[in-house]
Amino acid sequence: MKLCRYVSMKTYSLDLRERVVAAYDAQTGTQEELAERFSVSVSWLKKLLRRRQDSGSFAPKPHAGGWTPKFQGERLDELKQWVQEKPDATLQELLDRSAVSASVMSVQRALRRLGCRRKKSRYTPPNRTVPT
């Protein structure tokens, strides 16, 4: 069973939008034919035309925002310094030391942005204990 992941899609360029709308206005084909010619979906074409009719513009909407990272700027630098001082610290220990109101996953995402690896290296010598 394959899990689906959300994939962030880039918006279509303004140039493409202008060409699609110009072709539609020139009545060079049906919506389905135009969608196929410009390699876009029919539903996107309909949404584009509806947006132009409602607002008069077919430019892409601005980014609506989202969550700001809890660890950024100075806090991110401090986190990197703490990992360098104590590389075997757990995510919870790093979170407690930071005194930031966040989750352990926030620390994990910040470390990923920093490029810090939290896994032990495969090249360390094995433990002396033998599995039984």
OpenMM code with the backbone's topology and positions (N, CA, C; nanometers):
from openmm import Vec3, app, unit

residues = "MET LYS LEU CYS ARG TYR VAL SER MET LYS THR TYR SER LEU ASP LEU ARG GLU ARG VAL VAL ALA ALA TYR ASP ALA GLN THR GLY THR GLN GLU GLU LEU ALA GLU ARG PHE SER VAL SER VAL SER TRP LEU LYS LYS LEU LEU ARG ARG ARG GLN ASP SER GLY SER PHE ALA PRO LYS PRO HIS ALA GLY GLY TRP THR PRO LYS PHE GLN GLY GLU ARG LEU ASP GLU LEU LYS GLN TRP VAL GLN GLU LYS PRO ASP ALA THR LEU GLN GLU LEU LEU ASP ARG SER ALA VAL SER ALA SER VAL MET SER VAL GLN ARG ALA LEU ARG ARG LEU GLY CYS ARG ARG LYS LYS SER ARG TYR THR PRO PRO ASN ARG THR VAL PRO THR".split()
positions = [
    Vec3(0.0845, -0.1179, 0.0000),
    Vec3(0.0000, 0.0000, 0.0000),
    Vec3(0.0889, 0.1240, 0.0000),
    Vec3(0.0678, 0.2120, -0.0925),
    Vec3(0.1480, 0.3322, -0.1049),
    Vec3(0.0739, 0.4492, -0.0417),
    Vec3(0.1451, 0.5225, 0.0452),
    Vec3(0.0845, 0.6371, 0.1108),
    Vec3(0.0995, 0.7598, 0.0234),
    Vec3(-0.0041, 0.8387, 0.0154),
    Vec3(0.0011, 0.9624, -0.0618),
    Vec3(0.0543, 1.0727, 0.0280),
    Vec3(0.1382, 1.1558, -0.0277),
    Vec3(0.1892, 1.2699, 0.0455),
    Vec3(0.1440, 1.3955, -0.0255),
    Vec3(0.1225, 1.5003, 0.0512),
    Vec3(0.0859, 1.6284, -0.0070),
    Vec3(0.2068, 1.6838, -0.0795),
    Vec3(0.1900, 1.7186, -0.2035),
    Vec3(0.2979, 1.7747, -0.2832),
    Vec3(0.2626, 1.9187, -0.3145),
    Vec3(0.3510, 2.0067, -0.2771),
    Vec3(0.3273, 2.1475, -0.3018),
    Vec3(0.3445, 2.1762, -0.4508),
    Vec3(0.2439, 2.2362, -0.5098),
    Vec3(0.2487, 2.2665, -0.6524),
    Vec3(0.2807, 2.4137, -0.6706),
    Vec3(0.3626, 2.4439, -0.7695),
    Vec3(0.3914, 2.5829, -0.8021),
    Vec3(0.2743, 2.6383, -0.8811),
    Vec3(0.2532, 2.7674, -0.8675),
    Vec3(0.1450, 2.8298, -0.9424),
    Vec3(0.1865, 2.8451, -1.0877),
    Vec3(0.0891, 2.8450, -1.1752),
    Vec3(0.1167, 2.8658, -1.3168),
    Vec3(0.1596, 3.0106, -1.3389),
    Vec3(0.2480, 3.0327, -1.4324),
    Vec3(0.3008, 3.1666, -1.4575),
    Vec3(0.1917, 3.2572, -1.5144),
    Vec3(0.2148, 3.3868, -1.4978),
    Vec3(0.1202, 3.4856, -1.5501),
    Vec3(0.1176, 3.4797, -1.7022),
    Vec3(0.2325, 3.4495, -1.7633),
    Vec3(0.2411, 3.4378, -1.9083),
    Vec3(0.1486, 3.3261, -1.9595),
    Vec3(0.1528, 3.2112, -1.8944),
    Vec3(0.0659, 3.1001, -1.9339),
    Vec3(-0.0804, 3.1370, -1.9159),
    Vec3(-0.1104, 3.2011, -1.8056),
    Vec3(-0.2487, 3.2428, -1.7799),
    Vec3(-0.2987, 3.3369, -1.8895),
    Vec3(-0.2123, 3.4324, -1.9286),
    Vec3(-0.2509, 3.5270, -2.0347),
    Vec3(-0.2756, 3.4547, -2.1671),
    Vec3(-0.1884, 3.3580, -2.2004),
    Vec3(-0.2045, 3.2845, -2.3268),
    Vec3(-0.3313, 3.2004, -2.3263),
    Vec3(-0.3624, 3.1385, -2.2131),
    Vec3(-0.4832, 3.0555, -2.2040),
    Vec3(-0.6075, 3.1424, -2.2183),
    Vec3(-0.6106, 3.2545, -2.1480),
    Vec3(-0.7272, 3.3437, -2.1540),
    Vec3(-0.7413, 3.4036, -2.2937),
    Vec3(-0.6295, 3.4414, -2.3565),
    Vec3(-0.6356, 3.4976, -2.4926),
    Vec3(-0.6883, 3.3940, -2.5907),
    Vec3(-0.6443, 3.2704, -2.5771),
    Vec3(-0.6933, 3.1638, -2.6655),
    Vec3(-0.8417, 3.1380, -2.6417),
    Vec3(-0.8858, 3.1456, -2.5164),
    Vec3(-1.0277, 3.1258, -2.4867),
    Vec3(-1.1103, 3.2395, -2.5458),
    Vec3(-1.0611, 3.3631, -2.5286),
    Vec3(-1.1336, 3.4795, -2.5822),
    Vec3(-1.1395, 3.4770, -2.7347),
    Vec3(-1.0364, 3.4230, -2.7989),
    Vec3(-1.0341, 3.4139, -2.9452),
    Vec3(-1.1164, 3.2956, -2.9950),
    Vec3(-1.1707, 3.2190, -2.9049),
    Vec3(-1.2549, 3.1026, -2.9358),
    Vec3(-1.1838, 3.0066, -3.0318),
    Vec3(-1.0599, 2.9707, -2.9954),
    Vec3(-0.9824, 2.8799, -3.0804),
    Vec3(-1.0083, 2.7336, -3.0478),
    Vec3(-1.0977, 2.7078, -2.9558),
    Vec3(-1.1310, 2.5701, -2.9226),
    Vec3(-1.2164, 2.5644, -2.7978),
    Vec3(-1.2606, 2.4439, -2.7653),
    Vec3(-1.3396, 2.4247, -2.6444),
    Vec3(-1.2469, 2.4300, -2.5230),
    Vec3(-1.3060, 2.4341, -2.4062),
    Vec3(-1.2262, 2.4357, -2.2840),
    Vec3(-1.1395, 2.3107, -2.2746),
    Vec3(-1.1950, 2.1968, -2.3126),
    Vec3(-1.1201, 2.0711, -2.3075),
    Vec3(-1.0005, 2.0748, -2.4034),
    Vec3(-1.0223, 2.1286, -2.5232),
    Vec3(-0.9137, 2.1366, -2.6214),
    Vec3(-0.8044, 2.2337, -2.5761),
    Vec3(-0.8468, 2.3465, -2.5194),
    Vec3(-0.7489, 2.4437, -2.4700),
    Vec3(-0.6692, 2.3855, -2.3533),
    Vec3(-0.7370, 2.3159, -2.2658),
    Vec3(-0.6678, 2.2549, -2.1519),
    Vec3(-0.5639, 2.1552, -2.2004),
    Vec3(-0.5987, 2.0768, -2.3001),
    Vec3(-0.5043, 1.9790, -2.3545),
    Vec3(-0.3882, 2.0492, -2.4257),
    Vec3(-0.4186, 2.1540, -2.5010),
    Vec3(-0.3146, 2.2248, -2.5761),
    Vec3(-0.2128, 2.2911, -2.4834),
    Vec3(-0.2593, 2.3461, -2.3722),
    Vec3(-0.1699, 2.4161, -2.2803),
    Vec3(-0.1235, 2.3277, -2.1642),
    Vec3(-0.1606, 2.2012, -2.1651),
    Vec3(-0.1211, 2.1042, -2.0617),
    Vec3(-0.1633, 2.1481, -1.9217),
    Vec3(-0.2873, 2.1894, -1.9112),
    Vec3(-0.3463, 2.2225, -1.7816),
    Vec3(-0.4749, 2.1417, -1.7674),
    Vec3(-0.5288, 2.1387, -1.6476),
    Vec3(-0.6530, 2.0644, -1.6293),
    Vec3(-0.7730, 2.1515, -1.6660),
    Vec3(-0.8808, 2.0867, -1.7008),
    Vec3(-1.0040, 2.1585, -1.7368),
    Vec3(-1.0565, 2.2339, -1.6151),
    Vec3(-1.0472, 2.1706, -1.4972),
    Vec3(-1.0971, 2.2371, -1.3765),
    Vec3(-1.0171, 2.3639, -1.3470),
    Vec3(-0.8834, 2.3613, -1.3701),
    Vec3(-0.8024, 2.4819, -1.3486),
    Vec3(-0.8446, 2.5912, -1.4460),
    Vec3(-0.8705, 2.5539, -1.5694),
    Vec3(-0.9130, 2.6514, -1.6702),
    Vec3(-1.0463, 2.7144, -1.6300),
    Vec3(-1.1393, 2.6336, -1.5834),
    Vec3(-1.2689, 2.6868, -1.5399),
    Vec3(-1.2524, 2.7807, -1.4204),
    Vec3(-1.1660, 2.7428, -1.3249),
    Vec3(-1.1416, 2.8286, -1.2086),
    Vec3(-1.0775, 2.9604, -1.2510),
    Vec3(-0.9863, 2.9541, -1.3483),
    Vec3(-0.9212, 3.0749, -1.3983),
    Vec3(-1.0229, 3.1698, -1.4609),
    Vec3(-1.1118, 3.1157, -1.5429),
    Vec3(-1.2135, 3.1985, -1.6082),
    Vec3(-1.3133, 3.2538, -1.5068),
    Vec3(-1.3479, 3.1733, -1.4061),
    Vec3(-1.4398, 3.2189, -1.3025),
    Vec3(-1.3748, 3.3295, -1.2198),
    Vec3(-1.2453, 3.3158, -1.1916),
    Vec3(-1.1740, 3.4185, -1.1153),
    Vec3(-1.1700, 3.5499, -1.1941),
    Vec3(-1.1472, 3.5406, -1.3243),
    Vec3(-1.1450, 3.6616, -1.4076),
    Vec3(-1.2830, 3.7266, -1.4093),
    Vec3(-1.3880, 3.6462, -1.4164),
    Vec3(-1.5237, 3.7009, -1.4204),
    Vec3(-1.5601, 3.7671, -1.2870),
    Vec3(-1.5204, 3.7041, -1.1762),
    Vec3(-1.5564, 3.7573, -1.0441),
    Vec3(-1.4748, 3.8799, -1.0050),
    Vec3(-1.3435, 3.8742, -1.0247),
    Vec3(-1.2580, 3.9816, -0.9745),
    Vec3(-1.1978, 4.0692, -1.0837),
    Vec3(-1.2080, 4.0272, -1.2086),
    Vec3(-1.1498, 4.1043, -1.3167),
    Vec3(-1.0022, 4.0761, -1.3379),
    Vec3(-0.9450, 3.9902, -1.2564),
    Vec3(-0.8034, 3.9573, -1.2676),
    Vec3(-0.7871, 3.8060, -1.2702),
    Vec3(-0.6890, 3.7598, -1.3446),
    Vec3(-0.6607, 3.6170, -1.3447),
    Vec3(-0.5210, 3.5891, -1.2893),
    Vec3(-0.4643, 3.6885, -1.2212),
    Vec3(-0.3333, 3.6711, -1.1575),
    Vec3(-0.3478, 3.5740, -1.0400),
    Vec3(-0.2403, 3.5038, -1.0048),
    Vec3(-0.2498, 3.4112, -0.8922),
    Vec3(-0.2753, 3.4847, -0.7614),
    Vec3(-0.3452, 3.4197, -0.6713),
    Vec3(-0.3703, 3.4786, -0.5404),
    Vec3(-0.2401, 3.4822, -0.4618),
    Vec3(-0.2247, 3.5804, -0.3729),
    Vec3(-0.1028, 3.5837, -0.2913),
    Vec3(-0.1039, 3.4688, -0.1912),
    Vec3(0.0144, 3.4334, -0.1437),
    Vec3(0.0256, 3.3256, -0.0460),
    Vec3(-0.0518, 3.3650, 0.0788),
    Vec3(-0.1326, 3.2725, 0.1281),
    Vec3(-0.2218, 3.3033, 0.2395),
    Vec3(-0.1538, 3.2977, 0.3749),
    Vec3(-0.0278, 3.2603, 0.3800),
    Vec3(0.0433, 3.2591, 0.5080),
    Vec3(0.0735, 3.1188, 0.5528),
    Vec3(0.0485, 3.0921, 0.6761),
    Vec3(0.0797, 2.9638, 0.7353),
    Vec3(0.1473, 2.9866, 0.8692),
    Vec3(0.1885, 2.8793, 0.9305),
    Vec3(0.2539, 2.8867, 1.0603),
    Vec3(0.3963, 2.9372, 1.0446),
    Vec3(0.4381, 3.0234, 1.1349),
    Vec3(0.5772, 3.0648, 1.1363),
    Vec3(0.6541, 2.9671, 1.2243),
    Vec3(0.7755, 2.9322, 1.1861),
    Vec3(0.8528, 2.8368, 1.2655),
    Vec3(0.8814, 2.8915, 1.4052),
    Vec3(0.8763, 2.8046, 1.5053),
    Vec3(0.9060, 2.8454, 1.6430),
    Vec3(1.0550, 2.8727, 1.6596),
    Vec3(1.1369, 2.8004, 1.5832),
    Vec3(1.2807, 2.8190, 1.5898),
    Vec3(1.3265, 2.8874, 1.4614),
    Vec3(1.3590, 3.0155, 1.4742),
    Vec3(1.4106, 3.0909, 1.3603),
    Vec3(1.5004, 3.2006, 1.4142),
    Vec3(1.5880, 3.2469, 1.3316),
    Vec3(1.6782, 3.3553, 1.3702),
    Vec3(1.7701, 3.3172, 1.4844),
    Vec3(1.7649, 3.3955, 1.5912),
    Vec3(1.8540, 3.3757, 1.7059),
    Vec3(1.8270, 3.2433, 1.7766),
    Vec3(1.7012, 3.2056, 1.7879),
    Vec3(1.6676, 3.0775, 1.8527),
    Vec3(1.7235, 2.9587, 1.7743),
    Vec3(1.7212, 2.9689, 1.6434),
    Vec3(1.7744, 2.8624, 1.5597),
    Vec3(1.9259, 2.8518, 1.5771),
    Vec3(1.9930, 2.9672, 1.5878),
    Vec3(2.1374, 2.9672, 1.6111),
    Vec3(2.1713, 2.9064, 1.7464),
    Vec3(2.0906, 2.9393, 1.8493),
    Vec3(2.1127, 2.8815, 1.9824),
    Vec3(2.0949, 2.7299, 1.9787),
    Vec3(1.9939, 2.6852, 1.9091),
    Vec3(1.9686, 2.5415, 1.8988),
    Vec3(2.0873, 2.4715, 1.8337),
    Vec3(2.1426, 2.5298, 1.7303),
    Vec3(2.2580, 2.4712, 1.6631),
    Vec3(2.3784, 2.4645, 1.7571),
    Vec3(2.3962, 2.5693, 1.8341),
    Vec3(2.5069, 2.5734, 1.9297),
    Vec3(2.4899, 2.4653, 2.0365),
    Vec3(2.3667, 2.4462, 2.0851),
    Vec3(2.3428, 2.3441, 2.1877),
    Vec3(2.3698, 2.2043, 2.1345),
    Vec3(2.3339, 2.1806, 2.0089),
    Vec3(2.3580, 2.0495, 1.9481),
    Vec3(2.5082, 2.0264, 1.9325),
    Vec3(2.5833, 2.1311, 1.9013),
    Vec3(2.7276, 2.1170, 1.8890),
    Vec3(2.7918, 2.0910, 2.0249),
    Vec3(2.7384, 2.1543, 2.1306),
    Vec3(2.7909, 2.1337, 2.2653),
    Vec3(2.7607, 1.9935, 2.3167),
    Vec3(2.6384, 1.9482, 2.2930),
    Vec3(2.5957, 1.8180, 2.3438),
    Vec3(2.5234, 1.7436, 2.2309),
    Vec3(2.5976, 1.6758, 2.1442),
    Vec3(2.5358, 1.6126, 2.0270),
    Vec3(2.4451, 1.4947, 2.0603),
    Vec3(2.4573, 1.4377, 2.1809),
    Vec3(2.3727, 1.3236, 2.2146),
    Vec3(2.2465, 1.3636, 2.2910),
    Vec3(2.2170, 1.4925, 2.2966),
    Vec3(2.0964, 1.5396, 2.3649),
    Vec3(1.9714, 1.4942, 2.2897),
    Vec3(1.8698, 1.4586, 2.3641),
    Vec3(1.7442, 1.4177, 2.3011),
    Vec3(1.6684, 1.5417, 2.2555),
    Vec3(1.5694, 1.5198, 2.1713),
    Vec3(1.4870, 1.6312, 2.1241),
    Vec3(1.4152, 1.6984, 2.2410),
    Vec3(1.3698, 1.6179, 2.3367),
    Vec3(1.3002, 1.6735, 2.4533),
    Vec3(1.3955, 1.7589, 2.5369),
    Vec3(1.5193, 1.7147, 2.5534),
    Vec3(1.6168, 1.7941, 2.6287),
    Vec3(1.6435, 1.9267, 2.5588),
    Vec3(1.6546, 1.9247, 2.4285),
    Vec3(1.6755, 2.0487, 2.3543),
    Vec3(1.5556, 2.1422, 2.3667),
    Vec3(1.4369, 2.0845, 2.3634),
    Vec3(1.3156, 2.1657, 2.3777),
    Vec3(1.3082, 2.2269, 2.5168),
    Vec3(1.3393, 2.1472, 2.6199),
    Vec3(1.3359, 2.1985, 2.7569),
    Vec3(1.4378, 2.3099, 2.7761),
    Vec3(1.5554, 2.2934, 2.7195),
    Vec3(1.6606, 2.3939, 2.7341),
    Vec3(1.6243, 2.5233, 2.6629),
    Vec3(1.5504, 2.5126, 2.5531),
    Vec3(1.5163, 2.6321, 2.4762),
    Vec3(1.4095, 2.7175, 2.5428),
    Vec3(1.3265, 2.6563, 2.6266),
    Vec3(1.2162, 2.7258, 2.6946),
    Vec3(1.1184, 2.7881, 2.5939),
    Vec3(1.1043, 2.7242, 2.4792),
    Vec3(1.0106, 2.7691, 2.3768),
    Vec3(0.8837, 2.6866, 2.3905),
    Vec3(0.7711, 2.7502, 2.3784),
    Vec3(0.6436, 2.6785, 2.3833),
    Vec3(0.6193, 2.6150, 2.2476),
    Vec3(0.6690, 2.4911, 2.2326),
    Vec3(0.6601, 2.4223, 2.1046),
    Vec3(0.6543, 2.2722, 2.1301),
    Vec3(0.6502, 2.1962, 2.0212),
    Vec3(0.6481, 2.0510, 2.0319),
    Vec3(0.7857, 1.9952, 1.9980),
    Vec3(0.8025, 1.8669, 2.0256),
    Vec3(0.9273, 1.7994, 1.9921),
    Vec3(0.9471, 1.7988, 1.8410),
    Vec3(0.8384, 1.7888, 1.7665),
    Vec3(0.8478, 1.7905, 1.6205),
    Vec3(0.8998, 1.9251, 1.5691),
    Vec3(0.8727, 2.0334, 1.6412),
    Vec3(0.9268, 2.1639, 1.6015),
    Vec3(1.0786, 2.1628, 1.6099),
    Vec3(1.1301, 2.0985, 1.7133),
    Vec3(1.2750, 2.0859, 1.7271),
    Vec3(1.3294, 2.0016, 1.6122),
    Vec3(1.2614, 1.8916, 1.5821),
    Vec3(1.3043, 1.8035, 1.4739),
    Vec3(1.3079, 1.8777, 1.3402),
    Vec3(1.2038, 1.9554, 1.3116),
    Vec3(1.2007, 2.0306, 1.1857),
    Vec3(1.3108, 2.1364, 1.1809),
    Vec3(1.3373, 2.2009, 1.2960),
    Vec3(1.4439, 2.3011, 1.3007),
    Vec3(1.5794, 2.2360, 1.2759),
    Vec3(1.6019, 2.1192, 1.3338),
    Vec3(1.7285, 2.0489, 1.3124),
    Vec3(1.7424, 2.0050, 1.1675),
    Vec3(1.6319, 1.9673, 1.1063),
    Vec3(1.6355, 1.9290, 0.9654),
    Vec3(1.6722, 2.0500, 0.8789),
    Vec3(1.6176, 2.1680, 0.9116),
    Vec3(1.6527, 2.2892, 0.8376),
    Vec3(1.8003, 2.3239, 0.8540),
    Vec3(1.8553, 2.2942, 0.9719),
    Vec3(1.9964, 2.3213, 0.9979),
    Vec3(2.0878, 2.2184, 0.9332),
    Vec3(2.0302, 2.1065, 0.8927),
    Vec3(2.1114, 2.0003, 0.8338),
    Vec3(2.1767, 1.9117, 0.9375),
    Vec3(2.1294, 1.9170, 1.0615),
    Vec3(2.1855, 1.8346, 1.1685),
    Vec3(2.1267, 1.6946, 1.1608),
    Vec3(2.2142, 1.5963, 1.1698),
    Vec3(2.1683, 1.4575, 1.1712),
    Vec3(2.1519, 1.4131, 1.3153),
    Vec3(2.0434, 1.3487, 1.3441),
    Vec3(2.0177, 1.3020, 1.4796),
    Vec3(2.0428, 1.1527, 1.4929),
    Vec3(2.0719, 1.0858, 1.3840),
    Vec3(2.0978, 0.9431, 1.3887),
    Vec3(2.2445, 0.9191, 1.4167),
    Vec3(2.2709, 0.8069, 1.4801),
    Vec3(2.4093, 0.7692, 1.5001),
    Vec3(2.4692, 0.7306, 1.3658),
    Vec3(2.5952, 0.7512, 1.3526),
    Vec3(2.6631, 0.7169, 1.2291),
    Vec3(2.6713, 0.5651, 1.2146),
    Vec3(2.6600, 0.5161, 1.0944),
    Vec3(2.6708, 0.3723, 1.0704),
    Vec3(2.8144, 0.3256, 1.0832),
    Vec3(2.9070, 0.4199, 1.0912),
    Vec3(3.0470, 0.3838, 1.0920),
    Vec3(3.1069, 0.3818, 1.2323),
    Vec3(3.0250, 0.3940, 1.3346),
    Vec3(3.0761, 0.3827, 1.4713),
    Vec3(3.0953, 0.2354, 1.5025),
    Vec3(3.1899, 0.2047, 1.5911),
    Vec3(3.2115, 0.0640, 1.6233),
    Vec3(3.0878, 0.0033, 1.6894),
    Vec3(3.0615, -0.1226, 1.6661),
    Vec3(2.9436, -0.1852, 1.7267),
    Vec3(2.9594, -0.2024, 1.8763),
    Vec3(2.8476, -0.2190, 1.9432),
    Vec3(2.8496, -0.2421, 2.0874),
    Vec3(2.9179, -0.3746, 2.1184),
    Vec3(2.9689, -0.3850, 2.2421),
    Vec3(3.0349, -0.5094, 2.2817),
    Vec3(2.9343, -0.6181, 2.3146),
    Vec3(2.8119, -0.5793, 2.3444),
    Vec3(2.7135, -0.6819, 2.3778),
    Vec3(2.6719, -0.7550, 2.2519),
    Vec3(2.6570, -0.8838, 2.2662),
    Vec3(2.6198, -0.9681, 2.1529),
    Vec3(2.4730, -1.0011, 2.1658),
    Vec3(2.3944, -0.9902, 2.0577),
    Vec3(2.2533, -1.0269, 2.0671),
    Vec3(2.2388, -1.1761, 2.1008),
    Vec3(2.1446, -1.2059, 2.1871),
    Vec3(2.1222, -1.3462, 2.2274),
    Vec3(2.0037, -1.4050, 2.1606),
] * unit.nanometer
topology = app.Topology()
chain = topology.addChain("A")
for resn in residues:
    res = topology.addResidue(resn, chain)
    for name in ("N", "CA", "C"):
        topology.addAtom(name, app.Element.getBySymbol(name[0]), res)
